[in-house]
């Protein structure tokens, strides 16, 4: 293998490998769990032994929900990090204060729920929130596992609205997002040929410009766009898109083969539906 290619391969393996918890005292520990027909390993430091058991408990709720569009065929390692700083390091995502987890093909980096705040110390509330977040992140893993393998999953060209929308719909997170009417107000004032709305870049096609500072807009638009896709074409077409990628196609080619229109045409159709208040009819 050429030296440059070897270096790239090693960098990819390092990015996808589970990271040991940092900032804690003592050796890491592991807990193996089966839930929803899938297998998991929870890696944690001694300070998070209780949280690891709660995560294991939450997997019973999260794993079946996460597999709506694809099975978790490869075991997933969930690493608990004792602080937000440790999570950002493991995810290689500095400056994301709202981030609580980061998924890859067969790993999830998870900030220990005991550090989230806003849960009032209630174990029941924590379990529900953890299960919801895990369902979202595991849906990412399931999607990538169906669409590719450990070497190809990063290179399918899947847009953020599809990846985040699929995970949000699978996790049942509609109540966490603004209503379609709010998204319609964002698009108000846009020129007929423009993708962006009066509020700036388009959250579907230009999400990178918004993701860091306006994550809720991006996540909300993704959820509603994917919900529109499922309502119009059904779950089976979504699975067919993933299977097309699994057979070697790019996202655009798989989407066209399974759904019909080009992804950009579908995005434009969804924008018209929102801007013309189709959801009110």
Number of C-alpha atoms within 10 A of each C-alpha: 7 6 8 9 10 11 12 11 14 11 11 14 13 11 14 17 15 20 22 17 26 19 11 16 10 10 10 18 15 15 15 11 18 14 16 16 12 17 16 21 18 21 24 27 23 15 14 21 17 12 20 25 14 18 24 23 16 22 26 16 19 27 29 20 23 32 25 18 21 20 20 27 15 18 16 23 24 28 27 29 30 23 20 21 18 22 27 22 14 24 21 11 13 14 11 15 12 11 16 19 23 20 21 24 27 24 24 27 27 32 23 24 22 15 13 14 9 9 15 9 10 9 13 11 13 22 21 14 15 22 25 24 21 27 28 28 27 33 32 28 29 25 26 26 23 24 28 22 14 15 12 15 20 15 10 19 12 17 17 19 24 20 18 22 27 28 31 29 22 26 25 16 17 15 8 12 18 16 13 20 14 15 21 20 15 21 24 16 14 15 11 8 7 12 18 21 20 13 14 14 18 22 28 26 18 17 21 16 14 17 16 14 14 13 17 16 21 26 24 26 27 27 28 24 25 23 20 18 21 16 10 11 14 13 13 13 19 22 18 18 24 25 19 23 25 22 13 14 19 19 22 19 19 25 23 16 16 18 20 14 15 15 19 12 11 18 19 17 15 20 22 15 17 23 21 14 15 12 12 9 5
